[in-house]
Amino acid sequence: MAYPRGSRAPLEFGGPLGAAALMVLLPATMFHLLLVARSGPARLLGPPPYLPGPDVLWSPRVLLLWLAWLGLQAALYLLPARKVAEGLELKDKSRLRYPINGFQALVLTALLVGLAVSAGLPLGALPEMLVPLAFAATLTAFIFSFLLYLKALGVPPSALAPGGTSGNPIYDFFLGRELNPRICSFDFKYFCELRPGLIGWVLINLALLMQEAELRGSPSLAMWLVNGFQLLYVGDALWHEEAVLTTMDITHDGFGFMLAFGDLAWVPFTYSLQAQFLLHHPQPLGLPMASAICLINALGYYIFRRANSQKNTFRKNPSDPRVAGLETIPTATGRQLLVSGWWGMVRHPNYLGDLIMALAWSLPCGVSHLLPYFYFLYFTALLVHREARDEQQCLQKYGLAWQEYCRRVPYRILPYVY
């Protein structure tokens, strides 16, 4: 594990070399998936059918379309919010304020897209633009991250993220130096976290569904399930938008290439992989199997939502009747650690629900190809890595109380297994 100069705190992701490798590997993986999803063999581990040239990647018209999408979501972010929430206390004892209007942005986007389609917008043509759109999003992420890095050079030390001050420009560019980069009240990290990428994801799914209807007369049951499951997930995230204010992304990580690329490019173009696969590789799906897959997704969603709701209710008001009877462990910080209910089953029950849903999203694609299961495999690795980061931070923050919690709740994500 790498260490910054003058500090014993370890650098994450393998330090500067790991960060540099990820800045190449992540975009390359995204383009590989986009290309193989539409190829005949659709082999996850095989070579792509071709390497796109500059004429395929670069399109001024597509770039303008991408910038218009970002502009639309920024405009919706600035609309009056149904609620304004305060974030956690910062190093200087202040609290930032955030508009809670992500679900409003989703509904308004749906209305605008519906009006545009009824006026003749060929939304079904969007799937043919995915490669140049992904290139535009990747280029935006690099330029945006560079500007954020320059902006962070002029902020006070109290505004920097814990992990973005290594002194190595490559590592700090990747992880992000400034914790909450803003211009006036516009918070760039908070905006990107749930808006352009998540809403773009369901829009791409819808475009793939519409193109399938144009090609085959009607969307397949498998395509309907993938669209429905993922729309539920995105709608839930935006409806409970305030919960993101206590996540590691907002409270700990700086805003650099890691989050900028992940939010703007990786999420919409990689998470829509199942729908991309189904467009080019239709799969038969009967009602009995579809019903079983729906039950699996419902189970995952139930665990995910109940666990997150229990945690958020407890954080807001430990005296709430819904959580007042739960057993807790006191910490030196004054906070309490839940050791019963969902959080007494495993340390990260929300991750368990997430993984069950990820499996349900892949099952409509059949079992003849590994490619649609990339999301499940990647997400498993991501959550295991995130869980390890959570554990390290909680140990530093809560000390003996966290060790006692781990003794009482020995399993991390999957009961009796891990």
C-alpha positions in Angstrom: 0.0 0.0 0.0 1.3 3.5 -0.9 1.9 6.2 1.6 2.0 10.0 1.1 5.3 11.8 1.9 5.4 13.0 5.5 2.4 10.9 6.6 1.7 7.4 7.7 -1.8 7.5 6.3 -2.1 5.0 3.4 -3.1 6.1 -0.1 -6.0 4.3 -1.6 -6.4 2.6 -5.0 -2.7 1.7 -5.2 -1.4 5.3 -4.9 -0.4 7.4 -8.0 0.3 4.3 -10.2 -3.1 2.8 -9.4 -4.8 6.1 -10.0 -3.1 6.5 -13.3 -4.0 3.0 -14.3 -7.7 3.4 -13.4 -7.9 6.6 -15.4 -7.0 4.5 -18.5 -8.7 1.2 -17.5 -12.1 2.6 -16.6 -12.8 4.5 -19.9 -11.3 1.5 -21.9 -13.6 -0.9 -20.1 -16.7 1.3 -20.7 -15.9 1.5 -24.5 -15.2 -2.2 -24.6 -18.6 -3.0 -23.1 -20.4 -0.6 -25.5 -18.8 -2.2 -28.5 -19.1 -5.9 -27.5 -22.8 -5.5 -26.4 -23.8 -4.9 -30.0 -21.5 -7.5 -31.5 -22.7 -11.0 -32.5 -20.6 -13.1 -30.0 -21.1 -10.5 -27.2 -18.1 -12.0 -25.3 -17.2 -10.1 -22.1 -13.6 -11.3 -22.2 -13.1 -11.4 -25.9 -11.8 -8.5 -28.1 -14.2 -5.8 -29.3 -15.4 -6.2 -32.9 -13.5 -3.2 -34.0 -11.6 -0.2 -32.6 -13.5 3.0 -33.2 -11.6 5.7 -35.1 -11.8 9.5 -34.6 -14.8 9.7 -37.0 -16.8 7.3 -34.8 -15.8 8.9 -31.4 -16.0 12.6 -32.3 -19.2 14.3 -33.3 -19.7 18.0 -32.8 -23.5 17.4 -33.0 -23.3 14.7 -30.3 -21.1 17.0 -28.1 -23.7 19.7 -28.3 -26.4 17.2 -27.4 -24.4 16.1 -24.4 -23.8 19.7 -23.2 -27.5 20.5 -23.7 -28.3 17.6 -21.5 -26.0 18.9 -18.8 -27.5 22.3 -19.2 -31.0 21.0 -18.8 -30.2 19.2 -15.6 -28.3 22.2 -14.2 -31.4 24.4 -14.9 -33.7 21.9 -13.2 -31.2 21.8 -10.2 -31.7 25.6 -9.8 -35.5 25.4 -9.7 -37.2 26.0 -6.3 -36.8 22.9 -4.2 -39.5 21.1 -2.2 -37.0 21.1 0.6 -33.6 22.5 1.5 -31.5 20.2 3.7 -28.3 20.8 5.7 -25.3 18.5 5.3 -23.1 17.2 8.0 -20.9 19.6 10.0 -17.6 20.5 8.2 -14.2 21.1 9.7 -14.9 24.8 10.2 -18.2 23.9 12.0 -20.4 25.2 9.2 -23.1 23.2 7.3 -23.8 23.5 3.6 -27.3 23.6 2.3 -28.6 21.4 -0.5 -31.8 21.6 -2.6 -33.8 18.4 -2.5 -35.4 18.4 -5.9 -33.9 15.4 -7.7 -37.2 13.6 -8.0 -38.7 16.8 -9.3 -36.0 16.9 -12.0 -36.7 13.3 -13.0 -40.5 14.0 -13.4 -39.9 17.3 -15.3 -37.3 15.5 -17.6 -39.9 12.8 -18.3 -42.5 15.4 -19.2 -40.1 17.3 -21.5 -39.0 14.0 -23.2 -42.6 13.0 -23.6 -43.5 16.3 -25.2 -40.4 16.1 -27.5 -41.2 12.5 -28.6 -44.8 13.5 -29.3 -43.5 16.3 -31.4 -41.4 14.0 -33.5 -38.1 13.6 -31.6 -36.5 10.3 -32.7 -35.6 9.0 -29.3 -35.1 5.5 -30.8 -32.0 6.9 -32.6 -30.2 7.6 -29.4 -28.7 4.0 -29.1 -26.7 4.7 -32.3 -25.1 7.6 -30.6 -23.9 5.9 -27.4 -20.2 5.6 -28.4 -19.8 9.3 -29.4 -21.9 10.3 -26.4 -19.7 8.2 -24.1 -16.6 9.9 -25.6 -18.1 13.3 -25.0 -18.9 12.4 -21.4 -15.4 11.1 -20.9 -13.8 14.2 -22.4 -16.0 16.3 -20.2 -15.0 14.4 -17.1 -11.2 14.9 -17.8 -11.6 18.7 -18.6 -14.0 19.2 -15.6 -11.6 17.3 -13.3 -8.7 19.5 -14.4 -10.7 22.7 -13.7 -11.7 21.3 -10.3 -8.0 20.6 -9.5 -7.1 24.2 -10.5 -9.9 25.6 -8.4 -8.8 23.6 -5.4 -5.4 25.3 -5.4 -7.0 28.5 -4.2 -9.2 27.2 -1.3 -8.2 27.1 2.4 -7.0 23.8 3.8 -10.2 23.3 5.7 -12.0 23.0 2.4 -9.9 20.1 1.2 -10.9 16.4 1.3 -9.1 14.1 3.7 -7.6 12.0 0.9 -6.9 14.6 -1.7 -3.8 16.3 -0.1 -1.1 13.7 -0.8 1.0 16.2 -2.8 1.0 13.9 -5.8 -0.8 15.7 -8.7 -1.9 12.4 -10.4 -3.4 10.9 -7.3 -5.0 14.2 -6.1 -6.4 14.8 -9.6 -8.0 11.3 -9.5 -9.4 11.4 -6.0 -10.2 15.1 -5.9 -8.7 17.8 -3.7 -11.7 20.0 -2.7 -14.4 18.3 -0.7 -17.3 20.5 -1.7 -16.5 22.6 -4.8 -19.1 25.2 -5.4 -19.8 28.4 -7.3 -22.2 30.4 -5.2 -24.8 27.8 -4.0 -24.3 25.4 -7.0 -22.6 22.3 -5.6 -20.8 20.5 -8.4 -20.3 17.2 -6.6 -23.9 17.0 -5.3 -25.3 17.9 -8.7 -23.3 15.2 -10.5 -23.9 12.5 -7.9 -27.6 11.9 -8.7 -28.7 14.1 -11.6 -27.2 13.8 -15.1 -25.9 10.2 -14.9 -28.8 8.6 -13.1 -31.5 10.3 -15.1 -29.4 9.8 -18.3 -29.3 6.1 -17.5 -33.1 5.6 -17.5 -33.3 7.8 -20.6 -30.9 5.5 -22.5 -32.9 2.5 -21.3 -36.1 4.0 -22.6 -34.4 4.8 -25.9 -33.2 1.2 -26.2 -36.8 0.0 -25.4 -38.2 2.2 -28.1 -35.7 1.1 -30.7 -36.5 -2.5 -29.9 -40.2 -1.7 -30.4 -39.3 -0.2 -33.8 -37.2 -3.3 -34.8 -39.5 -6.0 -33.5 -43.0 -4.5 -33.3 -43.0 -4.4 -29.5 -40.6 -4.4 -26.6 -39.8 -7.8 -25.1 -40.8 -8.8 -21.6 -37.1 -9.0 -20.7 -36.6 -5.4 -21.8 -39.7 -4.2 -19.9 -38.3 -5.9 -16.7 -34.9 -4.3 -17.0 -36.4 -0.8 -17.6 -38.9 -1.2 -14.8 -36.3 -2.5 -12.2 -33.8 0.2 -13.0 -36.4 3.0 -13.1 -37.5 2.0 -9.7 -33.9 2.1 -8.4 -33.3 5.5 -9.9 -36.6 6.9 -8.7 -36.0 5.6 -5.2 -32.5 7.2 -5.1 -33.9 10.6 -6.2 -37.0 10.4 -3.9 -34.6 9.8 -1.0 -32.0 12.2 -2.3 -31.4 13.7 1.2 -29.8 10.4 2.3 -26.9 10.9 -0.1 -25.7 13.7 2.2 -24.4 11.2 4.7 -22.6 8.9 2.2 -18.9 8.6 1.8 -18.9 10.3 -1.6 -20.3 13.5 0.0 -18.7 13.5 3.4 -15.3 12.1 2.7 -14.2 11.9 -0.9 -13.0 14.9 -2.9 -14.5 15.7 -6.2 -12.0 14.7 -8.9 -11.8 12.3 -11.8 -13.0 9.3 -9.8 -16.4 10.7 -9.1 -16.7 13.0 -12.2 -16.1 10.1 -14.6 -18.2 7.7 -12.5 -21.2 10.0 -12.3 -21.1 11.5 -15.8 -19.9 8.6 -18.0 -19.6 5.2 -16.2 -23.1 5.2 -14.7 -25.3 6.0 -17.8 -23.2 4.1 -20.3 -22.2 1.0 -18.3 -25.3 0.6 -16.0 -27.5 0.4 -19.1 -25.6 -2.6 -20.3 -28.4 -5.1 -19.8 -30.8 -3.1 -22.0 -28.0 -2.7 -24.6 -27.5 -6.4 -24.7 -31.2 -7.2 -25.0 -31.6 -4.9 -28.0 -29.0 -6.8 -30.0 -29.5 -10.2 -28.4 -33.3 -10.7 -27.6 -34.0 -13.4 -25.0 -37.2 -15.4 -24.6 -38.7 -15.0 -21.1 -41.9 -16.7 -19.9 -44.2 -15.5 -17.3 -43.2 -18.0 -14.6 -39.5 -17.0 -14.8 -40.4 -13.3 -15.1 -42.5 -13.6 -11.9 -39.6 -15.3 -10.1 -37.2 -12.6 -11.2 -39.7 -9.9 -10.0 -39.7 -11.6 -6.6 -35.9 -11.6 -6.4 -35.8 -7.9 -7.3 -38.6 -7.2 -4.8 -36.7 -9.0 -2.0 -33.5 -7.0 -2.8 -35.4 -3.7 -2.9 -37.2 -4.5 0.4 -33.9 -5.2 2.2 -32.2 -2.2 0.6 -35.0 0.3 1.4 -35.9 -0.9 4.9 -32.2 -1.0 5.9 -31.5 2.5 4.6 -34.7 3.9 6.0 -33.9 2.5 9.4 -30.5 4.0 9.4 -31.7 7.4 8.2 -34.5 7.5 10.7 -32.1 6.7 13.5 -29.6 9.4 12.4 -32.4 12.0 12.3 -34.1 11.2 15.5 -32.9 8.2 17.7 -36.1 8.7 19.8 -38.4 8.0 16.9 -40.8 5.2 17.9 -39.7 3.2 14.8 -36.1 2.9 16.1 -36.3 3.8 19.8 -36.3 0.2 20.9 -33.3 -0.8 18.9 -30.1 -1.8 20.8 -27.1 0.5 20.4 -23.4 0.8 21.3 -22.3 4.3 22.6 -19.2 5.8 21.1 -16.6 8.4 22.2 -18.0 10.8 19.6 -21.4 10.9 21.3 -23.1 8.9 18.4 -24.7 5.5 18.8 -24.0 2.5 16.7 -27.1 0.3 15.9 -26.5 -3.3 16.8 -30.0 -4.7 16.3 -32.6 -4.5 13.6 -31.3 -4.7 10.0 -27.9 -3.4 11.2 -27.6 -6.2 13.7 -28.0 -8.8 10.9 -24.9 -7.7 8.9 -22.8 -4.6 9.0 -24.0 -3.5 5.5 -27.5 -4.8 4.9 -28.1 -2.1 2.2 -25.2 -3.6 0.2 -26.9 -7.0 0.4 -30.1 -5.6 -1.0 -28.2 -3.8 -3.7 -26.5 -7.0 -4.8 -29.7 -9.0 -4.9 -31.2 -6.3 -7.2 -28.1 -6.3 -9.4 -28.6 -10.0 -9.9 -32.3 -9.5 -10.8 -31.4 -7.0 -13.4 -29.1 -9.5 -15.2 -31.4 -12.5 -15.0 -33.8 -11.3 -17.8 -30.8 -11.6 -20.1 -30.6 -15.3 -19.8 -27.6 -17.4 -18.9 -26.0 -18.0 -22.3 -23.7 -14.9 -22.0 -21.5 -13.6 -19.2 -21.7 -10.0 -20.6 -25.0 -8.9 -18.9 -23.6 -10.1 -15.6 -20.7 -7.7 -15.7 -22.7 -5.2 -13.6 -23.3 -7.8 -10.9 -19.6 -8.8 -10.9 -18.3 -5.3 -11.0 -20.8 -4.1 -8.3 -19.8 -7.0 -6.0 -16.1 -5.9 -6.3 -17.1 -2.3 -5.8 -19.2 -2.9 -2.7 -16.6 -5.2 -1.1 -14.0 -2.4 -1.7 -16.3 0.3 -0.4 -17.1 -1.8 2.6 -13.4 -2.1 3.4 -13.1 1.7 3.1 -16.1 2.1 5.4 -14.6 -0.3 8.0 -11.3 1.5 8.1 -12.9 4.9 8.5 -15.3 3.7 11.2 -12.4 2.1 13.1 -10.5 5.4 13.1 -13.6 7.3 14.1 -15.2 5.0 16.7 -12.3 3.0 17.9 -13.2 0.4 20.6 -16.9 0.9 20.0 -16.5 -0.2 16.4 -14.4 -3.2 17.5 -17.3 -4.2 19.8 -19.8 -3.7 17.0 -17.7 -6.0 14.7 -17.6 -8.6 17.5 -21.4 -8.4 17.9 -22.1 -8.3 14.2 -19.3 -10.5 12.6 -20.7 -10.7 9.0 -20.1 -7.8 6.7 -22.5 -8.2 3.8 -23.8 -11.8 3.4 -24.9 -13.6 6.6 -22.8 -16.7 7.5 -20.7 -16.2 4.3 -18.9 -12.8 4.3 
